[in-house]
Amino acid sequence: KFATREVPTVLEEALDSAGMTADDIDWLLLHQANIRIMDVVADRLGVPKEKIITNLASYGNTSAGSIPIALDEAVRSGKVKKGDVIACAGFGAGLSWGSAILKWG
């Protein structure tokens, strides 16, 4: 419940700080804990599930490496392109979380 409750809020705050809304997101890149969390966060933000970057089925939860590994694969495959807006959020043990809005390239 923690991640599904807090992550959409911190992403909305990050988008607001960047002068953006969820409509501006090209890709949603979350810690690869489980697909349910990613789906719920996307739903709460109103982001289509096709915009979720995930490699969970290939590697499972790779802990702190999950976001950079998934981003690297998305860039190398050509999915993420120059100018794309990526909403990122990580969360973990100790009820910690963080977010960033990136413009690639």
Secondary structure by P-SEA (a helix, b strand, c coil): ccccccaaaaaaaaaaaaccccccccbbbcccccaaaaaaaaaaacccccccccccccccccccaaaaaaaaaaaaaccccccbbbbbbbbbcccccbbbbbbcc
